[in-house]
Amino acid sequence: MNKKLLALICLVAGSACAQILPSQGTTPSAPDDWLLSPGPAWYYRASPSPTPRELVYRKPTPAEDEVVRKAQSLLPNSAGKAMALVSGNEVVWYGFKPPASRSRFFHGFSMGKTVTAMAVGKAICQGKLKLDTVTADVLPELKNTDLGAATVRDLLRMSSGTWEGNKDSTVWSKEEREAIDTKRSNWLTFLATSRAGTAEKSVFGKRKPGSDYAYHSTDPLALGLLLGRATGTTYAKWVEQEVLHAAGTASPAVVGQDHTELGQGDGTVRMTFEDWLRFAMWVKESQTASGCFGDFVREATKTQITDRAKMGRIGFLGYGYLTWIGTLPTNNSYWAVGYGGQRIGWNPDNNRMLIAFSNVENYMDEIYKLYGDWARLP
């Protein structure tokens, strides 16, 4: 069976082979059945915020008109499904390509890692975790794994030192994922018993936590479990309360978890497009806010670790806390990045943002150019 077709069947059925990520050749892709899916039935359905953020829409200024016209041309002539240009708290332009619409869920894929980072920041600021908290101190089930020695900061920087995983950044086999999706295992048992919890080998022996950057699912998965144990609630409910409600979501959302309610923190959040805009605005406001959480977001959105050989392949200069840092022309920009071409780009210099959801990650150069044109405006 064609690999892409198999992947779609797996997703629609919510079945165990959902780890097979589709592609067009070697280019990551997110077909509509993935991008606009509400996810498996056992995922948590989050409620809207009790105090939804009102979105303000305005017409572009003469200086913004040219960039808006470029966006209006790019959307129908690319793999894009939905795009927006935002300035501060104002939506200057947005557009959809069917079947995408305002009412559909949009799967953020690994943009959900940035959601997890924000949830960790909230836990730190409420005294439930620290950056130097050791994983096994909270999750003693992992004390006999190499992963158990990693700190929260190591996990946020993708530097646990553990096995780098599959080519698509997942860290499970078909059989391991099948066991989780059919209730025979869960995410904690998986990390305690699988290769994912073991150290990557190098010429100098086992990698140590904090020494090397490696983008993979293990570290955010571990953070999701840490959040559940440290906060006394589930990962999904913590994200709902401390991130989605704080951002002022106006519609239900979906947050990934297994059948035992252990969170899947590596990128499973689904929201309406407008609620992704609300999330983007909230992160932007938090990045300039005073206090503990503002300090955390400022650290999260600047370079914490670099590996130019790896990061340069997708056009970034560094990595913060589950968030990518820097792309021309604004090297201090920060990005939430999702498989298949999902992007949120923030320019902290003038609070301009670009949001894009896509079917195929084959036009990112054009997205980054559009972002650059938008970010350069006053």
DOVEXLUM-553862 format. One record per atom (N, C-alpha, C, O): x, y, z. Coordinates in pm, whole numbers, plus 50000, padded with zeros to 5 digits. Layout:
XYZ ...
//
This chain:
500854988050000 500005000050000 500885012550000 501915012850067 500475022849925 501195035549924 501335041150066 500375041350142 502565045550099 502825049950237 501955061650277 501475062250390 501735071050185 500905082650217 499465078450242 498825083250336 498945069250158 497585064550176 497435057250308 496445058950379 498435048950342 498405041850469 498365051550585 497625049550682 499155062150576 499175072050684 497805078350703 497375080450816 497125081450592 495815087750602 494795078150662 493975082250745 494845065650621 493935055750678 494155054550827 493195053950905 495425054050868 495745052851010 495175064551089 494615062651197 495325076551037 494885088251111 493365088551124 492835090851233 492685086151013 491225086651016 490665076151112 489685078551182 491315064451114 490855053851202 491305055751346 490815048851436 492225065251369 492795066951502 493595054851543 493665051651661 494195048051447 494805035151475 496285036251504 496855047151505 496895024851526 498225024151582 499335028451488 500435031451534 499075028751359 500145032351267 500225047251245 500815051751146 499645055251336 499595069751318 500955076351322 501065088351294 502025068751357 503335074951360 503935076751221 504945083651207 503335070751117 503865072150983 503455085850929 502285088050899 504405094950918 504085108450874 504225109350723 505225104850668 503235115050654 503265115450508 504255125750457 504665134850528 504625124050330 505535133550266 505305133150116 504715123750063 505765143550051 505825143649905 507295142849869 508015152749874 507725130849831 509145128349816 509795128949953 509475120950041 510705138349971 511335140250102 510785152350175 511285155950282 509755158650120 509205170950177 508035167850269 507075161450226 508075172050396 506975169450488 505645174950435 505595186050382 504595167050451 503275171550405 502225168650511 502355159550592 501175176650508 500065175350602 498765176050523 498155186750513 498325164750465 497075164850388 495905169650473 495975169650596 494845173750406 493695179250478 493185169950587 492745174550692 493245156750564 492755147250664 493605147350790 493155142850895 494815152250780 495665154150899 495505168350952 495225170451070 495665177850863 495725191950904 494425196550970 494465204251066 493305191850920 491995196850965 491235186451046 490015187351060 491945176751101 491325166051178 491195169851325 492065176851378 490125165351393 489995167751538 490815158051622 490865159451744 491475148351558 492295139051633 491525127251688 490305126751676 492225117551748 491585105551802 490565108951910 490645119451974 489615099851929 488515102252024 488985103452168 488315109852249 490135097452202 490595097752341 491375110452376 491735112352492 491635119152280 492275131852310 491325140652393 490105139352385 491905149452471 491125157952560 490465169352482 491105175852399 489195171652509 488465182752447 488445194352545 487725193952645 489215204652517 489335216152605 488185225952581 487705227552469 487775232352687 486685242052678 487215255652637 488405258452654 486355264352583 486765278252555 487105285452685 486695281252793 487845296252673 488175304352789 486915311152843 486055315352766 486795312152976 485665319753033 485675334352991 484635340952993 486865339452954 486965353452912 487675353952777 488865357052771 486965351052668 487595350752536 488175364352496 487605374852526 489295363852429 489925375952376 489145380652253 488875372752162 488795393252250 488145398852132 489205401952027 490175408952054 489005396751908 489935399651800 489515412451730 488335414751703 490485420751701 490255433451632 490765432151489 491925428651467 489905435051393 490275434451252 490305448651198 489435456851228 491305451451117 491365464651054 491895463450912 492495453350875 491675473750834 492185474150697 493685477450698 494145484350789 494425472750599 495855476050593 496075490750563 495285497050492 497145496050616 497565509550583 498185509450443 498475498750390 498375521150383 499035521450252 500395514450253 500765507950155 501145515650362 502445509250370 502325494050377 503235486850334 501205489150430 501005474650444 500375468250321 500425456050304 499785476450235 499025471450121 499825461750034 499315451249995 501055465350005 501855457149913 502115443249971 502045433249899 502405442550101 502645429650163 501355421450166 501385409350142 500235427750194 498955420750194 498665415150055 498185403850043 498935422749951 498705417849815 499575405649786 499125396249720 500815405649835 501685394149816 501115381849887 501145370849833 500585383850009 499965372750082 498725367650010 498515355550002 497925376749958 496715372849885 497045364849760 496265356249720 498175367549700 498615360049583 499245346749621 499055336649552 499995346549732 500695334449773 499735323449817 499955311749784 498685326849889 497795316649944 497185307649836 497285295449849 496565312949732 495955303949632 496965297249541 496635287549473 498175302049538 499195296849446 500275288949518 501415288249470 499945283249631 500915275849712 500185264649784 498985262549766 500945257549869 500345247149952 499695252750077 499255245150163 499625265750089 498995272050204 497505269350210 496825268550108 497015267950333 495595265950356 494965277550432 493775280450415 495735284150516 495245295750590 496435304350627 497485299150665 496285317250618 497365326550652 496775338850718 495605342150699 497615345650797 497225358350858 498445367050876 499545362150900 498245379950864 499235390050897 498675398251012 497595404051002 499415398751120 498945405051243 499945415751285 501155413851275 499425426851333 500265437551387 499775440751527 498675445951545 500605437551626 500185439651764 498975431151796 499015418951784 497895437651836 496655430551867 495625431751755 494435429451777 496075435451635 495155437751524 495445428051410 496595426351368 494395421751361 494495413051244 494305421751120 493225427151096 495375422851042 495335431750925 494795424350803 494105430250720 495125411450792 494605403350681 494635388750720 495535384350791 493655381350673 493675366850686 492915360850569 492075367350508 493235348250539 492555341650429 492575326550445 493435321150514 491625319750381 491525305250384 491425299950242 491055307050149 491785287150227 491565279950103 490785267250137 491255259350218 489615265050077 488795253450112 489585240250100 490435238750012 489265230750190 488155230750287 488485237750420 487685236850513 489605244350431 489895251850553 488875263050570 488405268950472 488535265950696 487555276350724 487705280650869 488475274750945 486975290650907 487025295751046 486545285451146 486955285951262 485695276251105 485085266851200 485895254051218 485615246351310 486895251551133 487625239051139 488715239451246 489235250051280 489055227551299 490245226351381 491475226551291 491455220851182 492535233151336 493825233051267 494845226251356 495105230751468 495425215551306 496445208151380 497775215851368 498275217951258 498315219951481 499565227451480 500805218751468 501905224051452 500645205351475 501795196551476 502805201651580 502415204051694 504065203251545 505075206851646 504995221251692 505775225151778 504085229351638 503825242251702 503325239851844 503455248551930 502755228051867 502325224452001 503465223052099 503235223552220 504685221352051 505845221252142 505995234752210 506315235452329 505765245552135 505815258852196 504695260452298 504885267152400 503535254452273 502455254352372 502945247452499 502715252352610 503615236052483 504155228852599 505165237552674 505165237752797 506005244552602 506985253352668 506275263752754 506705266352867 505215269852702 504485279852779 503865273552904 503835279753010 503365261252889 502775254353004 503835251453110 503545252353229 505045247953069 506135245853163 506475258853235 506695258953356 506525269853161 506795282753223 505785286153330 506155291453435 504515283253305 503495285853407 503715277253531 503515281953644 504135264753511 504395255953626 505595260953706 505595260353829 506625265653637 507805271053706 507405283253789 507815284553904 506615292053730 506255304353799 505275301953915 505095310753999 504665290353919 503805286954032 504505277654130 503875272154220 505825275954113 506615268354208 506445253354200 506805246254294 505925248354092 505675233954079 506835226754011 506995214654027 507645233953938 508855228853874 509925239453881 509635251153907 511165235453859 512285244653843 513055240753717 512945229453671 513815250053663 514625246653546 515625235653577 515965227753490 516095235053703 517065224853739 516425212353801 517135203853854 515095211353796 514445199053842 514915187353757 514905187953635 515325176653823 515775164553754 514565155653726 513725153353814 514475150753605 513295143353561 512945131853656 511775130453694 513915123753693 513635111953777 513205115653918 512615107453988 513495127953963 513045132154095 511525133954098 510905132454204 510945137053984 509485138453974 508855125653920 507745121953959 509565118953831 509085106653769 510055095353804 510905091753722 509955089753925 510895079253965 510845066953875 511765058853876 509775065553798 509695054453702 510805055353598 511105045453531 511415067053584 512475068953483 513875069153546 514845072553478 513995065653673 515295066653741 516335057253683 517525060053695 515935046353621 516885036953563 517145039453415 517785031353347 516655050753365 516895054553226 517885066053220 518055073353317 518515067653105 519385079353085 518565092153082 519025102753124 517345091253032 516455102753029 516195108153168 516015120253185 516165099553267 515865103853403 516845113853460 516515120953555 518055114453404 519075123753454 518935137753396 519575147053445 518105139553294 517955152553230 517155162053318 516235157853389 517495174853315 516745185053386 515655190853297 515625188353177 514765198353358 513735205253281 514365214153175 513895214653062 515425221153211 516085229953113 516655221752998 516565226052883 517255210153027 517755201652919 516615197852824 516775198352702 515485194152880 514365189952798 513815201552714 513485199652597 513735213252772 513245224952699 514155228552582 513705233952482 515435225452595 516415228752491 516675217052396 517585217752313 515895206352407 516105194352324 517515188952342 518185185552245 517975188352466 519355183952492 519415173352602 520325173452685 518435164152602 518435153552702 519575143752680 519935136252772 520145143552560 521215134052529 520725120552485 521525111452462 519405118852473 518845105852440 518815103452290 519065112452210 518505090952254 518465086552114 517765096752025 516695101752061 518365099951911 517835110551826 516555106751753 515825115551708 516265093951742 514965089951690 514925087451541 515945086651474 513695086151491 513455083451350 513685096151267 513815107051323 513725094651137 514005106051050 512965117051062 513265128751039 511735113351098 510675123451112 510595129351253 509655136551284 511575126351338 511715131251476 510875123651577 510985126151697 510035114251532 509345105551627 510355095751684 511445094051631 509975089151795 510925080451864 510325066751897 510855059551981 509245063151831 508595050451859 508545042051733 508605047051620 508435028951754 508215019751644 506705018151623 505905022551705 506355011851513 504945009151487 504325001251601 503205004051643 505064991351650 504534982651755 504374990251887 503404988151959 505334999051918 505235006752042 504065016452038 503345017952137 503865022851923 502735032051913 501405024551916 500425029351973 501375012651856 500165004551859 499795000852002 498625000752038 500804997652084 500534994052223 499915005752300 499035003752383 500365017852273 499815029652339 498395032352291 497505034752372 498185031852161 496885035452107 495815024852132 494625027652117 496235012852169 495255002252198 495194998952347 494724988252385 495665008052430 495545007552576 496444997052642 496274994252761 497374991152569 498254981252628 499504987452690 500284980752758 499685000352666 500825007552724 500415022152739 499295025952703 501325030252791 501085044652798 502405051852779 503445045452766 502375065252778 503595072752745 504685071152851 505865071352817 504315069552976 505325068053080 506005054353069 507235053453077 505235043953050 505815030653031 506705030452908 507775024352910 506275036952803 507065037752681 508435043952707 509455038252668 508475055552773 509765062152798 510625054252894 511845055052889 510005046552983 510745038753082 511355026153023 512325020853077 510805021252913 511215008052863 511755008152721 512274997952675 511645019252651 512015019252509 513395025352487 514025030652578 513835024352363 515105030452323 515085045652342 516135051852358 513885051552340 513775066152352 514385071352481 514855082752484 514395063352587 514925067752715 516405065352733 516955068352839 517075059952631 518495056752641 519355067452576 518895074552487 520575068552621 521485078852570 521925075852428 522145064252392 522055086152348 522645085052215 524125082152230 524785087852316 524635073352147 526065070052151 526835079752062 526355083651956 528025083552105 528925091852026 530315085952034 530535075852102 531265092051965 532645087051966 533235088052106 534235081552137 532635096352190 533155098152326 532345090152429 532495092152549 531485081052381 530635073352471 529225078752475 528775085152380 528535076252583 527155080952597 527095096152604 527905102552672 526125101952535 525905116252546 525365119552686 524585111952744 525795130852737 525335135552866 524235145952847 524255153352748 523275146552937 522255156952926 522875170952924 523825173852997 522325179452839 522775193252830 523905195752733 524265207252710 524475185152676 525675187052594 525385189152446 526105196752380 524355182652393 524105182952249 522635185552221 521745180852293 522385193052114 521035195452066 520615184151972 521385180251885 519415178951989 518845169051897 517335170451897 516695168252000 516775174151785 515335176451775 514615163051763 514785155951664 513815159551863 513065147151862 511935147951964 511825157552040 511085137651962 509865137952043 510085135152190 509235138752273 511195128852225 511375124252363 511275135452464 510575134052564 511965146452441 512055156952542 510715163652570 510355165052687 509945167752468 508625173352500 507655163052556 506785166452636 507785150252516 506965139952578 507235139152728 506315138452809 508525139352765 508885138952906 508355151152980 507905149953094 508405162852917 507885174852981 506375173753004 505875178353107 505655167852911 504235165952931 503945157253052 503005159953127 504755146853071 504575138053187 504975145253316 504315143653418 506045153053311 506465160853428 505375170553470 505115172153590 504755177053374 503695186553406 502535179653476 501995184753575 502155167953423 501055160853486 501345156953630 500485158453717 502545151953655 502885147353789 503105159353884 502635159053998 503785169653838 504145180853926 502965189853959 502925195654067 502015191053869 500895200253892 499715193553959 498815200354009 499695180253963 498595173154025 497345172653939 496275168853987 497465176253812 496365175053718 496925168453593 498075164253593 496145167453488 496675161753365 497355172553282 497065184453297 498265168153196 498905177553103 497865185453025 497965197653013 496855178452973 495855185052889 495065195552967 494815206452916 494685192253089 493925201953169 494795213753210 494315225053220 496085211253235 496995222353268 497155231653149 497125243853164 497315225953030 497405234152909 496115241952888 496155253752854 494985235452909 493705242252895 493625254352988 493275265352944 493945252353114 493775262853215 494835273853204 494515285653207 496085269753190 497185279353204 497665285353072 498345295553073 497305279152960 497725284452830 496525288552747 496385300252710 495645279152716 494535282252626 493575292352687 493185301952621 493195290252813 492315299952877 493015313352899 492405323852886 494295312752933 495045325252950 495135332952818 495125345252818 495215325652707 495275332152576 493935337452530 493855345152435 492855333152598 491535338252564 490875331052449 490195337452368 491045317952439 490415310452331 488895311952335 488295312852442 488305312252216 486855314452207 486085302052166 484855302152165 486795291352132 486165279052085 486795267152155 487855268552216 486175255352148 486825243352201 488145240652130 488365245352019 489005233052195 490295229152138 490535214452172 489795208552250 491565208752114 491905194752136 493365193952179 494235200052118 493635186252286 494985184652338 495265169652352 494445162352407 496405165152302 496695150952296 497015144652431 497665150652516 496555132352448 496855124352565 496605109752528 495965106852427 497115100452610 496815086452585 495545082452660 494875090952720 495215069552657 493965065052718 493985066352871 492925066252934 495175067552930 495275069153075 495405083853115 495675086853231 495215092953020 495275107453039 496695112553064 496875123453118 497695104753024 499065109853026 499275117852899 499015113152789 499765130252916 499815139552805 500845136252700 501895130552729 500525139852576 501455138752465 501915152752429 501275159652349 503025156952488 503455170852479 504295174352358 504855185352352 504425165252261 505335167752150 504685174452030 505345176451928 503395178052039 502785185151928 501465179251885 501375172951780 500425181151964 499115175151936 497975185051947 496815181051939 498265197851964 497215207751991 496505211451862 497125214051759 495175211751870 494335215751758 493405226751807 492735225451909 493375237651732 492485248951764 491925254551635 492415251551526 490895262851648 490455270551532 491565280351493 492445283551574 491505284851370 492515294251322 492535306851407 493615311851443 491375312051440 491325324351519 491895322151659 492475331351717 491735310151715 492325307651846 493845306251837 494545309651932 494365301251725 495825301751706 496305316351700 497385319451748 495495325151641 495855339451641 495865344751784 496755352451823 494885340651862 494835345052003 496065340152079 496665347452157 496445327752054 497655322352118 498875330552078 499695334052163 499005333651951 500155341551903 500205355151971 501265359652014 499065361751982 499025374852048 499385373752195 500085382352248 498905363352261 499195361452403 500685359152427 501255364852520 501315351052344 502755348952358 503495362152338 504425365352413 503085369752237 503725382652211 503595391952330 504565398452368 502415392652390 502215401152507 503015396152626 503575404152701 503075382952644 503815377152756 505305379852742 506005381452842 505795380352620 507225382452595 507685396252642 508885398352665 506765405652655 507115419152701 506575422252840 506735433352889 505945412352903 505335414753034 506385414153146 507435408053129 506085420453257 506955419753373 506635407253453 505615400753430 507515403853545 507245392653634 507845379653586 508525379053483 507585369053662 508205355953639 507895350353501 508805345953430 506625350553461 506285344353333 506855352353217 507315346553119 506845365453227 507475373653124 508955370553111 509475369453001 509635368953226 511045365353224 511255351853154 512175350153075 510365342253186 510485329053124 510305329852973 511105324152898 509285336952926 509035337752783 510185344752711 510545341052600 510765354852774 511935361352713 513095351552698 513805351752597 513295342952797 514345332852787 513975322352682 514825317752606 512695318752679 512235308452584 512405312852440 512575304552352 512365325952417 512355331152280 513695337352240 513745345652148 514745333452307 516085336952261 516945324352259 516595314352322 518045324752187 518845312852166 519385307352297 520045314452374 519105294652321 519605287452438 520635276852399 521455272852482 520585272452275 521495262052227 521585263252075 520625267452010 522715259652021 522885260351876 523485247351823 524235240451892 523145244351702 523775233751623 523545237751479 522585233251416 524425246151427 524175252451298 523985242151186 523195244351095 524705230951193 524585220851088 523165215651079 522645213250970 522515213851194 521155208651196 520135219751173 519185218051096 520335231151240 519345241851233 519345248751098 518295253151050 520525249751037 520625256550910 519825249850800 519445256350702 519565236950815 518825229750711 517395234850696 516815233750588 516835240350802 515485245950789 515475261050813 514425266950834 516655267150810 516735281650803 516735289250933 516415301150933 517085282851045 517085289851173 518485290451231 519365282851192 518685299651326 520005302251381 520235295751516 521375293551557 519145292551586 519285286851719 517965281351768 516965281551698 517995276551892 516815270751954 516685276152094 517675276952167 515455279952133 515195284852267 514625273752353 515245263252368 513435276052408 512735265752482 511595260552394 510535266852385 511815249252329 510855243352235 510355253452133 509205252752090 511205262752096 510865273652004 512115276851922 513225277351976 511925278951792 513045281751702 513355296751702 512465305051719 514635300051683 515075313951692 515765318251564 516655311451512 515325329951513 516055337151411 515895332051270 516135320251242 515495340751182 515595338551038 515645352550977 515025361851029 516355353850870 516495367050808 515125372350769 514245364450734 514895385750775 515885396150803 515945400250950 516685409550984 515205393651037 515195397451178 515715385751259 514955376751294 516995385851290 517625374351353 517125371751494 517365361051549 516445381351555 515905379251689 514435375151684 513775374851788 513925372051566 512565366851557 512505353051621 513535346451638 511325348651656 511185335251712 509965328651648 509025335351606 510015315251642 509065307951560 508545295451629 509305288051692 507255293151616 506665280051641 506575273151506 506025278651411 507105260951498 507275254151369 506605240551375 506865232751467 505725237551278 505035224851274 505245217451143 505445223651038 505185204451150 505385195551036 504425199050922 503245201550944 504955199150802 504135201350684 503945215950647 503235218950551 504565225150722 504485239250686 503615247750776 503045257750731 503495243850902 502745251950999 503735261551066 504785257351115 503405274151070 504345284151120 503635295551193 502585300251151 504245300051304 503955313051363 505295320051377 506195314851442 505425331751318 506655339651330 506365352551402 505415359651368 507185355751504 507035367951583 508245376851562 509375372151569 508015389651536 509095399351536 508965408051661 508085416551667 509835406051761 509685413651886 510005428451871 509685436351960 510635432351759 510985446451742 509775455251715 509735466851757 508775449751645 507595457951614 506275450351633 505215455051591 506355438651696 505155430851730 504345426651608 503125425151617 505005424851494 504325419451376 504475404351374 505525398851408 503405397551333 503375383051332 502815377851201 501965384251138 503305366251161 502765359051047 502345345251096 503085338751169 501165340751055 500665327451090 500305320450960 499625326150876 500755307950944 500455300350822 500215285750855 500925279850936 499195279950791 498935265550795 498965260450653 498475267050561 499535248550634 499865244150499 499665229150483 499595221750581 499585224750356 499535210550323 500925204650299 501165192950331 501835212650244 503165207550211 504205218150247 503995230050225 505305213750302 506375222750344 507325225550227 508535223750239 506745230050115 507545231849994 507625246349946 508125249149837 507125255450028 507165269549988 507595278350105 507225290150112 508385272650195 508785280150314 509675291950282 509645301950353 510465291050176 511265302650137 510365314650108 510695325950143 509235311950044 508295322850015 507615327950141 507365339850155 507325318750234 506745322950363 507735331750439 507345342150493 509005327750442 509985335750515 510215349250448 510455359250515 510145349550316 510265362350245 509075371350278 509235383350301 507875365450279 506675373250315 506795378350458 506485389950485 507245369650548 507455374050687 508455385650691 508245395450763 509545384350615 510555394950616 509995408250568 510305418750624 509165407850462 508545420250414 507625426250520 507585438450538 506905417550590 505985422150695 506775427450816 506435437750872 507815420050853 508585423750972 509375436650953 509665443551051 509715439950829 510515452150806 509685464950813 510245475850823 508365463650809 507535475550816 507655482150954 507945475251051 507445495050962 507505501851093 506485496251191 506405500851305 
//
